[in-house]
């Protein structure tokens, strides 16, 4: 089975920092793109939280979807470029 990644994996890979609200917004955009393409919700995995102790259920995507995730992150950054507190 191929490795699966989360939206936060890709945000970190791009060496960006996002607020919780920003990462939730990007995550919703990615989920919507997945559903539009696949007519179902993405798989989820229980993983360690990115901030603090504990675990959380994250949507996971196959490596083949990484270009779409990255494009959505880049689009969000461009849409938000006029705001000082983003990334």
DRENTORKOL-3810 file (N, C-alpha, C; in nm, 4 decimals):
REM DRENTORKOL-3810
@n.u->0.0850; n.v->-0.1191; n.w->0.0000; ca.u->0.0000; ca.v->0.0000; ca.w->0.0000; c.u->0.0888; c.v->0.1244; c.w->0.0000
@n.u->0.0522; n.v->0.2228; n.w->-0.0767; ca.u->0.1313; ca.v->0.3449; ca.w->-0.0838; c.u->0.1115; c.v->0.4293; c.w->0.0418
@n.u->0.2086; n.v->0.5110; n.w->0.0699; ca.u->0.2040; ca.v->0.5995; ca.w->0.1858; c.u->0.0905; c.v->0.6999; c.w->0.1689
@n.u->0.0241; n.v->0.7310; n.w->0.2789; ca.u->-0.0847; ca.v->0.8284; ca.w->0.2744; c.u->-0.0463; c.v->0.9487; c.w->0.3594
@n.u->-0.0891; n.v->1.0656; n.w->0.3164; ca.u->-0.0505; ca.v->1.1878; ca.w->0.3859; c.u->-0.1732; c.v->1.2691; c.w->0.4252
@n.u->-0.1494; n.v->1.3608; n.w->0.5164; ca.u->-0.2541; ca.v->1.4534; ca.w->0.5600; c.u->-0.2244; c.v->1.5924; c.w->0.5033
@n.u->-0.3210; n.v->1.6801; n.w->0.5155; ca.u->-0.3007; ca.v->1.8194; ca.w->0.4744; c.u->-0.1877; c.v->1.8802; c.w->0.5586
@n.u->-0.1850; n.v->1.8502; n.w->0.6884; ca.u->-0.0791; ca.v->1.9047; ca.w->0.7737; c.u->0.0589; c.v->1.8527; c.w->0.7332
@n.u->0.0659; n.v->1.7281; n.w->0.6879; ca.u->0.1936; ca.v->1.6764; ca.w->0.6365; c.u->0.2443; c.v->1.7657; c.w->0.5242
@n.u->0.1546; n.v->1.8045; n.w->0.4352; ca.u->0.1953; ca.v->1.8853; ca.w->0.3195; c.u->0.2279; c.v->2.0294; c.w->0.3607
@n.u->0.1527; n.v->2.0842; n.w->0.4549; ca.u->0.1829; ca.v->2.2195; ca.w->0.5038; c.u->0.3224; c.v->2.2205; c.w->0.5659
@n.u->0.3526; n.v->2.1186; n.w->0.6470; ca.u->0.4855; ca.v->2.1094; ca.w->0.7090; c.u->0.5935; c.v->2.0861; c.w->0.6038
@n.u->0.5654; n.v->1.9994; n.w->0.5059; ca.u->0.6626; ca.v->1.9727; ca.w->0.3993; c.u->0.7010; c.v->2.1014; c.w->0.3273
@n.u->0.6029; n.v->2.1895; n.w->0.3082; ca.u->0.6274; ca.v->2.3169; ca.w->0.2402; c.u->0.6896; c.v->2.4198; c.w->0.3344
@n.u->0.7176; n.v->2.3781; n.w->0.4588; ca.u->0.7783; ca.v->2.4632; ca.w->0.5612; c.u->0.6945; c.v->2.5878; c.w->0.5884
@n.u->0.5650; n.v->2.5673; n.w->0.5949; ca.u->0.4714; ca.v->2.6749; ca.w->0.6253; c.u->0.4155; c.v->2.6540; c.w->0.7648
@n.u->0.3651; n.v->2.7609; n.w->0.8222; ca.u->0.2950; ca.v->2.7510; ca.w->0.9486; c.u->0.1553; c.v->2.8065; c.w->0.9256
@n.u->0.0579; n.v->2.7358; n.w->0.9773; ca.u->-0.0811; ca.v->2.7780; ca.w->0.9609; c.u->-0.1494; c.v->2.7766; c.w->1.0963
@n.u->-0.2402; n.v->2.8699; n.w->1.1157; ca.u->-0.3210; ca.v->2.8670; ca.w->1.2366; c.u->-0.4176; c.v->2.7494; c.w->1.2268
@n.u->-0.4809; n.v->2.7164; n.w->1.3380; ca.u->-0.5811; ca.v->2.6099; ca.w->1.3342; c.u->-0.6887; c.v->2.6417; c.w->1.2318
@n.u->-0.7363; n.v->2.7645; n.w->1.2316; ca.u->-0.8425; ca.v->2.8042; ca.w->1.1388; c.u->-0.7979; c.v->2.7905; c.w->0.9935
@n.u->-0.6753; n.v->2.8306; n.w->0.9645; ca.u->-0.6239; ca.v->2.8195; ca.w->0.8286; c.u->-0.6119; c.v->2.6736; c.w->0.7864
@n.u->-0.5589; n.v->2.5893; n.w->0.8748; ca.u->-0.5438; ca.v->2.4480; ca.w->0.8386; c.u->-0.6797; c.v->2.3806; c.w->0.8243
@n.u->-0.7778; n.v->2.4177; n.w->0.9067; ca.u->-0.9132; ca.v->2.3616; ca.w->0.8922; c.u->-0.9757; c.v->2.4046; c.w->0.7601
@n.u->-0.9547; n.v->2.5305; n.w->0.7223; ca.u->-1.0094; ca.v->2.5810; ca.w->0.5959; c.u->-0.9467; c.v->2.5086; c.w->0.4774
@n.u->-0.8149; n.v->2.4955; n.w->0.4796; ca.u->-0.7467; ca.v->2.4238; ca.w->0.3716; c.u->-0.7923; c.v->2.2781; c.w->0.3695
@n.u->-0.8018; n.v->2.2175; n.w->0.4865; ca.u->-0.8483; ca.v->2.0798; ca.w->0.4953; c.u->-0.9863; c.v->2.0606; c.w->0.4350
@n.u->-1.0764; n.v->2.1558; n.w->0.4600; ca.u->-1.2115; ca.v->2.1480; ca.w->0.4026; c.u->-1.2064; c.v->2.1618; c.w->0.2506
@n.u->-1.1195; n.v->2.2487; n.w->0.2014; ca.u->-1.1059; ca.v->2.2656; ca.w->0.0567; c.u->-1.0528; c.v->2.1372; c.w->-0.0078
@n.u->-0.9556; n.v->2.0738; n.w->0.0580; ca.u->-0.8994; ca.v->1.9491; ca.w->0.0058; c.u->-1.0049; c.v->1.8384; c.w->0.0095
@n.u->-1.0758; n.v->1.8290; n.w->0.1212; ca.u->-1.1821; ca.v->1.7281; ca.w->0.1313; c.u->-1.2854; c.v->1.7458; c.w->0.0208
@n.u->-1.3273; n.v->1.8704; n.w->-0.0032; ca.u->-1.4261; ca.v->1.8974; ca.w->-0.1079; c.u->-1.3735; c.v->1.8574; c.w->-0.2455
@n.u->-1.2451; n.v->1.8823; n.w->-0.2712; ca.u->-1.1859; ca.v->1.8421; ca.w->-0.3992; c.u->-1.1849; c.v->1.6903; c.w->-0.4120
@n.u->-1.1531; n.v->1.6210; n.w->-0.3024; ca.u->-1.1525; ca.v->1.4743; ca.w->-0.3025; c.u->-1.2935; c.v->1.4214; c.w->-0.3312
@n.u->-1.3918; n.v->1.4750; n.w->-0.2605; ca.u->-1.5299; ca.v->1.4293; ca.w->-0.2782; c.u->-1.5776; c.v->1.4565; c.w->-0.4206
@n.u->-1.5430; n.v->1.5703; n.w->-0.4757; ca.u->-1.5820; ca.v->1.6035; ca.w->-0.6130; c.u->-1.5239; c.v->1.5019; c.w->-0.7114
@n.u->-1.4024; n.v->1.4593; n.w->-0.6866; ca.u->-1.3350; ca.v->1.3655; ca.w->-0.7766; c.u->-1.3749; c.v->1.2192; c.w->-0.7529
@n.u->-1.4036; n.v->1.1844; n.w->-0.6262; ca.u->-1.4228; ca.v->1.0434; ca.w->-0.5914; c.u->-1.5628; c.v->1.0084; c.w->-0.5406
@n.u->-1.6474; n.v->1.1078; n.w->-0.5212; ca.u->-1.7858; ca.v->1.0874; ca.w->-0.4743; c.u->-1.7942; c.v->1.0144; c.w->-0.3404
@n.u->-1.6929; n.v->1.0294; n.w->-0.2580; ca.u->-1.6944; ca.v->0.9745; ca.w->-0.1229; c.u->-1.5954; c.v->1.0515; c.w->-0.0371
@n.u->-1.6132; n.v->1.0428; n.w->0.0936; ca.u->-1.5212; ca.v->1.1102; ca.w->0.1842; c.u->-1.3867; c.v->1.0385; c.w->0.1857
@n.u->-1.2796; n.v->1.1100; n.w->0.2186; ca.u->-1.1487; ca.v->1.0450; ca.w->0.2267; c.u->-1.1427; c.v->0.9498; c.w->0.3457
@n.u->-1.0485; n.v->0.8576; n.w->0.3397; ca.u->-1.0230; ca.v->0.7703; ca.w->0.4545; c.u->-0.9717; c.v->0.8543; c.w->0.5699
@n.u->-0.9844; n.v->0.8003; n.w->0.6903; ca.u->-0.9308; ca.v->0.8673; ca.w->0.8092; c.u->-0.8431; c.v->0.7702; c.w->0.8859
@n.u->-0.7436; n.v->0.8276; n.w->0.9543; ca.u->-0.6534; ca.v->0.7498; ca.w->1.0395; c.u->-0.6360; c.v->0.8226; c.w->1.1712
@n.u->-0.6250; n.v->0.7466; n.w->1.2775; ca.u->-0.5954; ca.v->0.8018; ca.w->1.4083; c.u->-0.4453; c.v->0.8259; c.w->1.4148
@n.u->-0.4081; n.v->0.9524; n.w->1.4345; ca.u->-0.2666; ca.v->0.9905; ca.w->1.4395; c.u->-0.2452; c.v->1.0857; c.w->1.5558
@n.u->-0.1199; n.v->1.0993; n.w->1.5960; ca.u->-0.0865; ca.v->1.1939; ca.w->1.7014; c.u->-0.1198; c.v->1.3356; c.w->1.6603
@n.u->-0.1675; n.v->1.4150; n.w->1.7558; ca.u->-0.1989; ca.v->1.5550; ca.w->1.7271; c.u->-0.0721; c.v->1.6299; c.w->1.6876
@n.u->-0.0888; n.v->1.7303; n.w->1.6044; ca.u->0.0266; ca.v->1.8101; ca.w->1.5622; c.u->0.0656; c.v->1.9104; c.w->1.6700
@n.u->-0.0286; n.v->1.9442; n.w->1.7579; ca.u->-0.0014; ca.v->2.0370; ca.w->1.8681; c.u->-0.0507; c.v->1.9722; c.w->1.9967
@n.u->0.0403; n.v->1.9445; n.w->2.0865; ca.u->0.0024; ca.v->1.8887; ca.w->2.2160; c.u->-0.0102; c.v->1.7378; c.w->2.2150
@n.u->-0.0345; n.v->1.6826; n.w->2.3343; ca.u->-0.0461; ca.v->1.5371; ca.w->2.3467; c.u->-0.1796; c.v->1.4854; c.w->2.2957
@n.u->-0.1876; n.v->1.3561; n.w->2.2781; ca.u->-0.3123; ca.v->1.2938; ca.w->2.2373; c.u->-0.3126; c.v->1.2569; c.w->2.0907
@n.u->-0.4270; n.v->1.2094; n.w->2.0467; ca.u->-0.4419; ca.v->1.1701; ca.w->1.9069; c.u->-0.5692; c.v->1.2291; c.w->1.8501
@n.u->-0.5781; n.v->1.2239; n.w->1.7181; ca.u->-0.6898; ca.v->1.2846; ca.w->1.6479; c.u->-0.7104; c.v->1.2073; c.w->1.5186
@n.u->-0.8318; n.v->1.2015; n.w->1.4725; ca.u->-0.8629; ca.v->1.1338; ca.w->1.3475; c.u->-0.8419; c.v->1.2321; c.w->1.2315
@n.u->-0.7467; n.v->1.2020; n.w->1.1447; ca.u->-0.7132; ca.v->1.2891; ca.w->1.0323; c.u->-0.7564; c.v->1.2254; c.w->0.9003
@n.u->-0.8026; n.v->1.3076; n.w->0.8078; ca.u->-0.8255; ca.v->1.2609; ca.w->0.6712; c.u->-0.6900; c.v->1.2317; c.w->0.6088
@n.u->-0.6804; n.v->1.1199; n.w->0.5393; ca.u->-0.5552; ca.v->1.0818; ca.w->0.4739; c.u->-0.5804; c.v->1.0616; c.w->0.3249
@n.u->-0.4802; n.v->1.0980; n.w->0.2471; ca.u->-0.4912; ca.v->1.0948; ca.w->0.1015; c.u->-0.3728; c.v->1.0189; c.w->0.0430
@n.u->-0.3935; n.v->0.9505; n.w->-0.0696; ca.u->-0.2829; ca.v->0.8795; ca.w->-0.1334; c.u->-0.1826; c.v->0.9791; c.w->-0.1942
@n.u->-0.0607; n.v->0.9323; n.w->-0.2120; ca.u->0.0440; ca.v->1.0167; ca.w->-0.2712; c.u->0.0001; c.v->1.0746; c.w->-0.4060
@n.u->-0.0833; n.v->1.0032; n.w->-0.4783; ca.u->-0.1295; ca.v->1.0522; ca.w->-0.6088; c.u->-0.2116; c.v->1.1802; c.w->-0.5968
@n.u->-0.2621; n.v->1.2113; n.w->-0.4769; ca.u->-0.3432; ca.v->1.3311; ca.w->-0.4572; c.u->-0.2601; c.v->1.4504; c.w->-0.4081
@n.u->-0.1314; n.v->1.4279; n.w->-0.3806; ca.u->-0.0441; ca.v->1.5342; ca.w->-0.3310; c.u->-0.0411; c.v->1.6567; c.w->-0.4226
@n.u->-0.0325; n.v->1.6428; n.w->-0.5553; ca.u->-0.0337; ca.v->1.7631; ca.w->-0.6394; c.u->-0.1601; c.v->1.8476; c.w->-0.6195
@n.u->-0.2728; n.v->1.7840; n.w->-0.5984; ca.u->-0.3976; ca.v->1.8575; ca.w->-0.5739; c.u->-0.3916; c.v->1.9285; c.w->-0.4392
@n.u->-0.3448; n.v->1.8586; n.w->-0.3362; ca.u->-0.3318; ca.v->1.9207; ca.w->-0.2039; c.u->-0.2397; c.v->2.0419; c.w->-0.2112
@n.u->-0.1245; n.v->2.0251; n.w->-0.2748; ca.u->-0.0287; ca.v->2.1354; ca.w->-0.2856; c.u->-0.0871; c.v->2.2530; c.w->-0.3625
@n.u->-0.1614; n.v->2.2257; n.w->-0.4680; ca.u->-0.2233; ca.v->2.3331; ca.w->-0.5460; c.u->-0.3255; c.v->2.4092; c.w->-0.4618
@n.u->-0.3995; n.v->2.3383; n.w->-0.3788; ca.u->-0.4987; ca.v->2.4041; ca.w->-0.2924; c.u->-0.4287; c.v->2.4892; c.w->-0.1873
@n.u->-0.3212; n.v->2.4374; n.w->-0.1280; ca.u->-0.2447; ca.v->2.5166; ca.w->-0.0308; c.u->-0.1922; c.v->2.6433; c.w->-0.0975
@n.u->-0.1354; n.v->2.6309; n.w->-0.2168; ca.u->-0.0827; ca.v->2.7475; ca.w->-0.2887; c.u->-0.1926; c.v->2.8465; c.w->-0.3238
@n.u->-0.3068; n.v->2.7962; n.w->-0.3657; ca.u->-0.4201; ca.v->2.8833; ca.w->-0.3985; c.u->-0.4666; c.v->2.9589; c.w->-0.2743
@n.u->-0.4755; n.v->2.8894; n.w->-0.1614; ca.u->-0.5153; ca.v->2.9538; ca.w->-0.0361; c.u->-0.4168; c.v->3.0634; c.w->0.0015
@n.u->-0.2878; n.v->3.0350; n.w->-0.0120; ca.u->-0.1850; ca.v->3.1348; ca.w->0.0195; c.u->-0.1999; c.v->3.2578; c.w->-0.0691
@n.u->-0.2260; n.v->3.2387; n.w->-0.1977; ca.u->-0.2440; ca.v->3.3526; ca.w->-0.2884; c.u->-0.3677; c.v->3.4328; c.w->-0.2532
@n.u->-0.4765; n.v->3.3629; n.w->-0.2201; ca.u->-0.6006; ca.v->3.4312; ca.w->-0.1837; c.u->-0.5827; c.v->3.5124; c.w->-0.0557
@n.u->-0.4928; n.v->3.4675; n.w->0.0297; ca.u->-0.4734; ca.v->3.5295; ca.w->0.1602; c.u->-0.3526; c.v->3.6222; c.w->0.1656
@n.u->-0.2863; n.v->3.6426; n.w->0.0551; ca.u->-0.1601; ca.v->3.7159; ca.w->0.0528; c.u->-0.1712; c.v->3.8580; c.w->0.1069
@n.u->-0.2873; n.v->3.9179; n.w->0.0981; ca.u->-0.3016; ca.v->4.0550; ca.w->0.1438; c.u->-0.3154; c.v->4.0656; c.w->0.2963
@n.u->-0.3286; n.v->3.9526; n.w->0.3644; ca.u->-0.3418; ca.v->3.9531; ca.w->0.5094; c.u->-0.2058; c.v->3.9247; c.w->0.5724
@n.u->-0.1663; n.v->4.0054; n.w->0.6679; ca.u->-0.0334; ca.v->3.9977; ca.w->0.7266; c.u->-0.0095; c.v->3.8722; c.w->0.8091
@n.u->-0.1124; n.v->3.8152; n.w->0.8687; ca.u->-0.0925; ca.v->3.7057; ca.w->0.9645; c.u->-0.0920; c.v->3.5681; c.w->0.9024
@n.u->-0.0949; n.v->3.5558; n.w->0.7722; ca.u->-0.1033; ca.v->3.4250; ca.w->0.7083; c.u->0.0330; c.v->3.3753; c.w->0.6664
@n.u->0.0624; n.v->3.2545; n.w->0.7034; ca.u->0.1855; ca.v->3.1853; ca.w->0.6671; c.u->0.3058; c.v->3.2741; c.w->0.6897
END
